[in-house]
Amino acid sequence: MTDSDDFMQTMELREHLVREVAREVEDGRVLAALRAVPRHRFVPEHTFDAAYTDRPLPIGFGATISQPTVVGMMSEALELDGTERILEIGTGSGYQTAVLSLLAAEVDTIEVIPELAGRARKILSDIHCRNVHVHVGDGWKGLPERAPFDRIVVTAAPDHLPEELVDELAEGGLLVVPVGPQTRDQRLERHRKLRGELVREDLGAVRFVPMVHTRAHVR
């Protein structure tokens, strides 16, 4: 996924970051993916030291690259074995997308801000994420022409669960999403679709930027 110079230059920082994340994340495949993804490539305006701290960082347009521990927790919650088709709502920097690309068969990801989508698409191509498709559009609508998806993960917080995403989730699939208003902590929820109905689990309090609408056409 990365060239040897980048890997050697950041290897110690990556290992330290993975040790931090491992306090909350147990899945060995997820930890290996976090170790493999060159996080600094997604935040070129920040130093290597900053890129490999366990905290979110600004990436412009009011967006952030997610905290690695949160990326690890959400990836682990998806229970991936490498065969799944994933829909990600909120590409952002593309960092979570890159991690998912190492854990699943195929990833479709939607970003509302065209500039972020374009930047993420280039970085993901540069680091050879061949099983990723970046789209620009309204995440509330999902990607019906590509549905159903085995897994759906949302990286921004809607104030309620979007029905369109529920419809696009395959039977037996998992939807991981932070839900709630910006006035308080949201709850990270995992929904499993069984016989057409959702079974909800509460995975704890989180803070995410709001999930917004756009009239842009998904492409």
N, C-alpha and C positions, 0 to 999 in steps of 0.2 A: 504493500500500500504506500510505502514511502521510500525515498532513496536512502542509500546506506549512510551518507553524510549526515542527513537529518536525523536518522535513527541513532547513530552513535553520539551525536551532539546532545541529544535529548534523552538518552536511555536512562540515566540516573534520575532525571526529573520525572520521567514516565513511571519508573518503578516506585518512586516516593508517592506519586499521585495514586497509583493503584493500591498501595498499602493504606492510604487514607480512605479510599472508596470501600476497601474490603472490610472496614468497620461496620458497614451497613449492607453490603452486597456479598452474597456467598457464591453465586453461580460462577464457576470457573470459566465458562465460555464468555460470559459478559466481561469479566475482569481481563481476559486475554484480548478481547476486542478493544477495550479501553486502552490497554497497553500498546496495541498495534496502531491505533489512529493517531496521526500527528496533529494534536490539538492546536499547535502553534500555527499551522497552515490556515486555520479558520479565523485567526485573530492576528493578522500580520502587523497590525499597528501596535501590538503589545510585545513586550519582551518574552523570551523563553521562560524566564522565572514566573512571570505573571500568567502566561498561557497554561502552565502546569500547576497552578494553585487550584485548590478545590473550592472555587467560587465562580459565580457568574461574572461576565465581563461585557461592557457595552460594545456593540458592533454597528451602531448607527441606526437612524430611523426609529429611535425609541426602543429598539430591540436589544436583546442580550444573547450571548452564548450561555447555555445552561450550565449550572454547576455539575461537575462530573459525577458527584454522588447521586444527584437527582437523575441524571442520564442513566446511570447504572441501575438505580432502583426501578425506573420505569421500564428499562429493557428487561430486567429480571422478572418484573411483574407480567410481562408478555408471555413468559414460559415458551421460549422459542427452541426448536430443535433443528432448524436449518431448512425446513421444507416449506415454510409459510410464505404467503404473499401478504405484505404489510401495506397499509395506508397510513401515512404520517400527515397530520394536519399541523402546519407551522414549520416550514423548513428552517427558517432563521438562517443561522450561519452554515448549516449543513452538517454540524458536528454529530448530533444525534442520528442523523441520516446515515452517516458513515459508519457509526457503531452498528446500527441495525443491518447495514449491508453485509456485515461479516457474520451475522447471526441468523439471517433468513435467506430465502431463495430469491426474493424480488421485493423491491421497495418503490412504491409510488409516493411522492411527497408533494404537498401543495403549499405554496407561499403566497400571501396576499400582497406583499410588496415586491413589485417587479425587479427592483434593483437588487434586493437581497436574493431573490430567486436566481437571477443571472449570475451573481457572484458565487453563490453556492454551487450552481451547476458547473461553473468553470473549475472550482476547487475540487469537487467530487470527480470530475473528469481527469484533472491533473494527477490525482492520487489513485486513479484506476478503479473507481467504484463502478463496475460495468453493469451491475444489476439494479441501478437506481434510475428513476425517471422523475425529473423535476417539472412541476406544473405551476403556472400562475393562475390564481383564482380564489374563489370564496370557499374557504374550508368548511363553512356551515353546510354547503351543498355536497361536500365530499366529491367523489369521482364515480358517478353511477355507471358510466360506460365501461369501467374496469372492474366493477363489483361482480360477485361478492369478494370480500377480503377475509382472510383467516384471522388477521389481527388489525386493529386500528388503534393508533396512539395519537393523542392530542397534546401539543406542547404550549398551548395557551388556554386560558380559562373561560369557557362559556358560563353564563349565569344559569343555564339549564342544559340538559342533555339534548343535543340536536337529533331530532327524529330521523333525519336523512342518514346520519351515520349509523344509527341503529339498523335501519333498513339495509344498509350496505355491508353489514357484518354477517359473515357466514354462520350457519348453524354450528354450534360448538365453539365458535370463535370468542376472542377476548377483546374488549375495548377498555383502554386505560386512558383516563381523562381527569384533569383537575376541574372541579365544578364549584362555582360560587361567585359572589360579587366581589368587587375590588375593595369594598369597605371593611372586609375582614379576611382572615385566612380562608383559602378554599380547602376542599377535601379532595384528596387524590382517590379516585374511585376506580375499581376494576369491575367490569360487567361481563358475565359469561352468558352467551345466548344458548338457551336450552329449550327445545320445543317451541321456538319463536318468542320466548319470554326472556327477560334479563334477570339474572341473579347478581345482586350488587354486593361488593365488599368495600369497606372503608379502609384505605391504606394509610391514612394519617393526614395531618395538616400540611399544606404547601402554599407557596406564593408564586403565582404566575401572572404575566401580563394578560390583559383581556383578549378574548377571541373576537375579532371584529369582522363585520360584513364588508363586501365589496361588490360592485356590479361588474367587475372584470370577468371576462369569459375564460373558463378553464381551458388550457391547451397543453 
